[in-house]
């Protein structure tokens, strides 16, 4: 985003690996509940292919720790 464009910057995206069947219930909740408990605000984007959970860069480490403690494997592709 060009610097002159008004935007909220500093977000990092966490991608859910793999396609999720639309019949699956509670997948997104299982991810965002541990983040909420850790005090991490999120913005979610769902597509046909997968889901993305955006967190502020300043909360990325806390988000990663919360998801790891909840049993998720968090991988970095910097």
TAUR-V816666 format. One record per run of one state. SS is the DSSP state (H for helix, E for strand, - for the rest). FROM is the first residue (numbers start at 1). TO is the last residue. If there is no record, write none. Layout:
ss:SS from:FROM to:TO
ss:SS from:FROM to:TO
This chain:
ss:- from:1 to:10
ss:E from:11 to:15
ss:- from:16 to:26
ss:H from:27 to:37
ss:- from:38 to:42
ss:E from:43 to:46
ss:- from:47 to:50
ss:E from:51 to:56
ss:H from:57 to:69
ss:- from:70 to:78
